[in-house]
Amino acid sequence: MHGTLQRDGFAALAARPYADVLVIGGGINGIATFRDLALQGVDVALVERDDFVSGSSAASSHMIHGGIRYLENGEFRLVHEAVTERNMLLRTAAHYVRPLQTTIPIFSTFSGVLSAPWRFVRHRATSPRERGALLIKIGLVIYDSFSRGGGRVPKHTFHGRRGSLRRLPRLNPDVRYTATYWDASLRNPERLGLDVLRDGVAAGGDRARAANRTAAVAADDGRVVLRDAATGDEVRFTASVVVNATGPWTDLTNAALHEPTRFMGGTKGSHIVLDNPELLAATGGRELFFEHSDGRIVLIYPLAGRVLVGTTDLEHDMVEPLVCTDAEVDYFLGLIGHVLPGVPVSREQIVYRYAGVRPLPGHGDLAPGFVSRDYRVEASRMPGDVVLLSLVGGKWTTFRSSAEHLADRALQALATPRRRSTRGVAIGGGRGYPTTERTRQQWLADHGTGVGVARAGTLLSRYGTVAADVIAAIVADPDDRMLQTVPGYSTGELRHLARTEAVHHLEDLLMRRTTIAFTGRVTAASAREVAEAVAALLEWDVDAEVARALAAVHAAVPVAS
């Protein structure tokens, strides 16, 4: 049974304004902590000021990875944990997490060997100097060693210039070697986050409540003041433990709770998405992961029929607007030209762009690339002897383990034993997901009645085994029809999402419940058709919702008329 996310989550909290634990922040780390506590039988509530999985968790590079470059920082514990979690997610979330072949173009043999120890020991950037084949080889041997005992991906391989250009003929002809290793692709971060959240709701029942568009705006004598974004209504919520999982906004959240901190020092990372079939073909279906001329690690990544390019690493003030700038776009177009110089790329091919802030700890003058990607939990006390736990750091790959640490600290404060581990527990549509062609065909035969095998296959790829619920809703919808402006989606499917996934606004559907925005299919016409499909159900003013959604997507990339 899959949990349903209620649109009136604030009302449910206001009706019973107390819980053992209140989690503030509906990104992946807050959501995973919510699920973990719900599985322990804890009375837990979660609030998110915007939409679920809409902040930094929606601005990722779409990878689940061990962090090969963290070896240079000496973060061996983190790499080991990340590889372990990656391998686990390949099993527990196989509907969204798949092996990803990754190739590093290398233009020298010994470069970086002398400077690497200095960078490792001092954690300071030297002058930009690319890592040569020898240094990368050493790193990959160490990286492979972390996958021993239950490894889920093949070991790395090396190729010389001739073999490299045979496999990737559009590469810069100056390439001397390529190194290919395997990590994992996270095909749809927002939907995986929703699966984790719905699992928590299903596990906890009435003792696991989640509300989006609900902000924690203040503290009042140990109670947290929650505000409904739609109505402005407020409620004072009581909890024995408050978990601050608001990522790069952690210090701002603590300030609102009158518990000022200076934990965070996140850096901005931006991405662009291009609709360029020639560039897509040039990747050979694999991610290109490499060091640009300025020493920044960047990627070119085929995804959903488009090409994702990222990322930057810039200091960012959290009170400032968060956008992918034109200067960053220029940077991305330049790095494509460096690695694939014969592939024409233009700004007009950008269909989406986005920016997020990594929830990194404060780092003074430490170079951004050397800031630890590890996480820690900071504890303090609010008035009324309320325990406040703040998560500093955290990333998509390690969300389960960081949530486990947070949950354990909360359980300790509650003097409540852990009932079960989340280790190895399948997530959402990953439960029973068919991983062989035979089992896939059997699933489609069992569930294709009413929508046809082809459409059932599309829905299985989109939702995992949760597609069974979507299919049932489509079959039961007398007015189901395929959209004209966004082929592949239907009105019945969208209405099911609107009913069961706490959709408040049109941009929730376009940008997070579906990939319509990510793949560049938001136009004035498609936004209106999607809005009209669900307007009666959600009591929307269609014109107002379309205008709001187009403005939200326009903030990422200009929208066609």
Residue pairs with C-beta under 8 A, 6 or more apart in sequence:
1 202
2 198
2 199
2 202
2 428
2 466
2 469
3 197
3 198
3 199
3 200
3 201
3 202
3 203
3 208
4 198
4 201
4 499
4 500
5 52
5 194
5 197
5 198
5 201
5 210
5 212
5 500
5 501
5 502
6 12
6 211
6 502
7 502
7 503
7 504
7 538
9 209
9 210
9 211
9 212
9 213
9 214
9 502
10 211
10 213
10 214
10 226
10 228
10 230
10 233
10 235
12 209
12 211
13 45
13 47
13 209
13 211
13 214
13 226
13 235
13 237
14 226
14 233
14 235
17 235
17 236
17 237
17 238
18 237
18 238
18 239
19 43
19 44
19 45
19 207
19 209
19 237
19 238
19 239
20 42
20 43
20 44
20 239
20 240
20 241
20 414
20 416
21 37
21 42
21 43
21 44
21 45
21 239
21 240
21 241
21 242
21 243
21 410
21 414
22 44
22 45
22 46
22 47
22 216
22 224
22 237
22 239
22 241
22 242
22 243
23 30
23 33
23 34
23 37
23 44
23 45
23 46
23 47
23 243
23 245
24 30
24 46
24 47
24 216
24 224
24 242
24 243
24 244
24 245
24 246
24 253
25 46
25 48
25 243
25 244
25 245
25 246
25 247
25 249
25 253
26 46
26 47
26 48
26 50
26 51
26 52
26 53
26 54
26 197
26 210
26 212
27 48
27 53
27 55
27 56
27 57
27 193
27 245
27 246
27 247
28 53
28 57
28 189
28 192
28 193
28 196
28 396
28 399
29 57
29 245
29 247
29 359
29 391
29 394
29 399
29 402
29 403
29 406
30 46
30 48
30 243
30 245
30 246
31 46
31 52
31 53
31 193
31 196
31 197
31 200
32 196
32 399
32 400
32 402
32 403
32 422
33 243
33 245
33 391
33 403
33 406
33 407
33 410
34 44
34 46
34 197
34 200
34 208
34 210
35 196
35 197
35 199
35 200
35 203
35 403
35 422
36 200
36 400
36 403
36 404
36 406
36 407
36 422
37 44
37 200
37 204
37 208
37 407
37 410
37 411
38 44
38 200
38 201
38 203
38 204
38 207
38 208
39 200
39 203
39 204
39 419
39 420
39 422
39 425
40 407
40 411
40 416
40 418
40 419
40 420
41 204
41 207
41 419
42 204
42 207
42 410
42 411
42 414
42 416
43 204
43 207
43 208
44 200
44 204
44 207
44 208
44 209
45 208
45 209
45 210
45 211
45 237
45 239
46 197
46 200
46 209
46 210
46 211
47 210
47 211
47 212
47 214
47 215
47 216
47 226
48 54
48 210
48 211
48 212
48 213
48 214
49 213
49 214
49 215
49 216
49 229
50 212
50 213
50 229
51 212
51 213
51 504
51 505
51 507
51 508
51 512
52 193
52 194
52 197
52 210
52 212
52 502
52 512
53 189
53 190
53 193
53 194
53 512
54 190
54 511
54 512
55 246
55 247
55 248
55 249
55 356
56 247
56 248
56 266
56 356
56 357
56 358
56 359
57 189
57 190
57 193
57 247
57 356
57 396
58 189
58 190
58 354
58 356
58 511
58 512
59 269
59 271
59 354
59 355
59 356
59 357
60 186
60 189
60 356
60 396
61 269
61 271
61 299
61 301
61 308
61 310
61 311
62 185
62 186
62 187
62 189
62 301
62 303
62 308
63 100
63 183
63 184
63 185
63 186
63 287
63 301
63 396
63 397
64 85
64 86
64 89
64 90
64 97
64 183
64 184
64 185
64 186
64 396
64 397
65 82
65 86
65 183
65 184
65 397
66 79
66 82
66 83
66 86
66 143
66 146
66 147
66 183
66 397
67 75
67 78
67 79
67 82
67 373
67 397
68 79
68 139
68 140
68 143
68 181
69 297
69 369
70 78
70 79
70 82
70 373
71 79
71 139
71 142
71 143
72 116
72 119
72 120
72 139
73 120
73 123
73 370
73 372
74 120
75 372
75 373
75 374
77 374
78 372
78 373
78 374
78 398
79 143
79 146
80 146
81 398
81 401
82 395
82 397
82 398
83 143
83 146
83 147
84 146
84 150
85 397
85 398
85 399
85 400
85 401
86 97
86 152
86 183
86 184
86 397
87 147
87 150
87 151
87 152
87 153
88 400
88 423
88 424
89 97
89 184
89 397
89 400
90 97
90 98
90 99
90 152
90 153
90 184
91 152
91 424
91 426
92 424
92 425
92 426
92 427
92 430
93 192
93 195
93 426
93 427
93 428
93 430
94 430
94 433
94 435
94 464
95 428
95 429
95 430
95 433
95 460
95 461
95 463
95 464
95 465
96 186
96 187
96 188
96 191
96 192
96 195
96 429
96 430
96 464
97 184
97 185
97 186
97 187
97 192
98 184
98 185
98 187
99 152
99 153
99 182
99 183
99 184
99 185
100 182
100 183
100 184
100 185
100 286
100 287
101 180
101 182
101 285
101 286
101 287
102 180
102 181
102 182
102 183
102 286
102 287
102 288
102 289
103 168
103 178
103 179
103 180
103 284
103 286
103 287
103 288
103 289
104 136
104 178
104 179
104 180
104 181
104 288
104 289
104 290
105 164
105 171
105 172
105 175
105 178
105 288
105 290
105 339
106 130
106 131
106 132
106 133
106 136
106 175
106 176
106 177
106 178
106 179
107 130
107 172
107 174
107 175
107 176
108 130
108 132
108 133
108 176
109 132
109 133
109 134
109 176
109 177
110 132
110 133
110 134
111 129
111 130
111 131
111 132
111 135
112 129
112 130
112 131
112 132
112 135
113 132
113 134
113 135
115 126
115 129
116 131
116 135
118 124
118 126
119 125
119 126
119 370
123 366
123 367
123 370
124 366
124 367
124 370
125 295
125 367
125 369
125 370
128 293
128 294
128 295
129 295
130 291
130 293
130 295
131 139
131 291
133 158
133 176
133 177
133 179
136 179
137 158
137 179
140 156
140 179
140 181
141 156
143 156
143 181
144 155
144 156
144 181
147 153
147 155
153 181
153 182
153 183
153 184
154 182
155 181
156 179
156 180
156 181
156 182
157 179
157 180
157 181
158 177
158 178
158 179
158 180
159 167
159 177
159 178
159 179
159 180
160 176
160 177
161 175
161 176
161 177
163 178
164 171
164 175
164 177
164 178
165 171
165 173
165 175
167 178
167 284
168 178
168 282
168 283
168 284
170 282
170 340
170 342
170 343
171 178
171 339
171 340
172 338
172 339
172 340
172 341
180 286
185 287
185 303
186 192
186 396
187 303
187 304
188 462
188 515
189 396
190 511
190 512
190 513
191 462
191 463
191 513
192 427
192 428
194 428
194 501
194 513
195 427
195 428
195 429
195 430
195 464
195 466
196 399
196 427
196 428
197 210
198 428
198 501
199 427
199 428
200 208
200 210
201 208
201 209
201 210
210 502
211 226
212 502
212 504
213 228
213 229
213 230
213 504
214 226
214 227
214 228
214 229
215 226
215 227
215 229
216 224
216 225
216 226
216 253
216 256
216 257
217 225
217 226
217 227
217 234
217 256
218 224
218 225
218 256
218 257
218 258
219 225
219 256
219 257
219 258
219 259
219 382
219 383
220 236
221 383
221 384
222 238
222 382
222 383
222 384
222 385
222 386
223 236
223 237
223 238
223 384
224 236
224 237
224 239
224 242
224 257
225 234
225 235
225 236
225 237
226 234
226 235
226 236
226 237
227 233
227 234
228 234
230 504
239 386
240 386
240 387
240 413
240 414
241 386
241 387
241 388
241 389
241 410
241 413
241 414
242 257
242 382
242 386
242 387
242 388
242 389
243 389
243 391
243 406
243 410
244 250
244 253
244 254
244 257
244 388
244 389
244 390
244 391
245 391
245 394
245 406
246 252
246 253
247 266
247 357
247 359
247 391
247 394
248 264
248 266
248 316
248 318
248 357
248 358
248 359
248 360
249 318
250 261
250 263
250 264
250 359
250 390
250 391
250 392
251 260
251 261
251 262
251 263
251 264
251 318
252 318
252 319
254 260
254 261
254 263
254 388
254 390
255 261
257 382
257 388
258 382
259 380
259 382
259 388
261 378
261 380
261 390
262 362
263 361
263 362
263 378
263 390
263 392
264 318
264 359
264 360
264 361
264 362
264 392
265 360
265 361
265 362
265 363
265 364
265 371
266 316
266 318
266 357
266 358
266 359
266 360
267 313
267 314
267 315
267 316
267 357
267 358
267 360
267 368
267 371
268 312
268 313
268 314
268 315
268 316
268 322
268 355
268 356
268 357
268 358
269 310
269 311
269 312
269 313
269 314
269 355
269 356
269 357
269 358
270 310
270 311
270 312
270 324
270 325
270 328
270 353
270 354
270 355
270 356
271 308
271 309
271 310
271 311
271 324
271 353
271 354
271 355
272 308
272 309
272 310
272 324
272 329
272 332
272 350
272 352
272 353
273 303
273 306
273 307
273 308
273 309
273 350
273 351
273 352
273 353
273 518
273 519
273 520
274 306
274 307
274 309
274 345
274 349
274 350
274 351
275 305
275 306
275 349
275 351
275 519
275 520
276 307
276 343
276 345
276 349
278 343
278 344
279 300
279 307
279 336
279 340
279 343
279 345
280 302
280 305
280 306
280 307
282 340
282 343
283 300
283 301
283 302
283 307
285 302
286 302
287 299
287 300
287 301
287 302
288 299
288 300
288 301
288 339
288 340
289 297
289 298
289 299
290 297
290 298
290 299
290 339
291 297
291 298
292 298
292 335
292 338
293 338
295 369
296 312
296 313
296 369
297 369
298 309
298 310
298 311
298 332
298 335
299 308
299 309
299 310
299 311
300 307
300 308
300 309
300 335
300 336
300 339
300 340
301 307
301 308
301 309
301 310
302 308
304 515
304 518
304 519
305 519
306 351
306 352
306 518
306 519
306 520
309 332
309 335
309 336
310 332
312 328
312 331
313 368
313 369
314 328
314 368
315 368
316 322
316 357
318 357
322 355
322 356
322 357
323 355
323 555
324 353
324 354
324 355
324 556
328 355
329 347
329 350
329 353
333 345
333 346
333 347
336 343
336 345
337 345
350 557
351 519
351 520
351 557
352 517
352 518
352 519
352 520
352 556
352 557
353 556
353 557
354 556
358 373
358 395
359 391
359 392
359 393
359 394
360 368
360 371
360 372
360 373
360 393
361 371
361 372
361 376
361 392
361 393
363 370
363 371
372 393
373 393
373 395
374 393
375 391
375 392
375 393
375 394
375 395
375 398
375 402
375 405
376 391
376 392
376 393
377 389
377 390
377 391
377 392
377 405
377 406
377 409
378 389
378 390
378 392
379 387
379 388
379 389
379 390
379 409
380 387
380 388
380 390
381 387
381 388
382 388
387 410
387 413
389 406
389 409
389 410
389 413
391 402
391 406
393 402
394 402
400 422
400 423
403 422
404 421
404 422
404 423
407 418
408 418
411 417
411 418
426 432
426 433
428 464
428 466
429 463
429 464
429 465
429 466
429 467
430 464
430 465
431 464
431 465
432 465
433 464
433 465
434 440
434 442
434 443
434 460
440 457
440 460
443 460
443 465
444 453
444 456
444 457
444 460
445 453
447 456
447 460
447 467
447 468
447 471
448 455
448 456
450 471
450 474
450 475
451 459
451 471
451 474
451 475
456 467
456 471
458 488
459 467
459 470
459 471
459 493
460 467
463 470
469 496
469 500
470 493
470 496
473 492
473 493
473 495
473 496
473 499
474 480
474 490
474 492
474 493
474 496
476 492
477 491
477 492
477 495
477 496
479 491
479 492
480 490
480 491
480 492
480 493
481 490
481 491
481 492
482 488
482 489
482 490
483 489
483 490
483 491
483 526
483 529
483 530
483 533
484 529
485 521
485 523
485 525
485 526
485 529
486 516
486 521
486 526
486 529
486 530
489 514
489 516
489 530
491 533
494 509
494 514
494 530
494 533
494 534
495 533
495 534
495 537
497 503
497 509
497 513
497 514
498 509
498 534
498 537
498 538
499 537
501 513
503 509
503 513
503 534
503 538
504 538
505 545
505 548
505 549
506 527
506 530
506 531
506 540
506 545
506 546
506 548
506 549
507 517
507 548
507 549
507 552
507 553
509 516
509 530
509 534
510 516
510 517
510 522
510 527
510 530
510 549
510 553
511 517
511 518
511 552
511 553
516 522
516 526
516 530
517 553
517 556
520 557
522 549
522 550
522 553
522 559
523 559
523 560
523 561
524 546
524 550
524 559
524 560
524 561
527 546
527 549
527 550
527 553
528 542
528 546
531 540
531 542
531 545
531 546
531 549
532 542
534 540
535 542
535 545
550 559
553 559
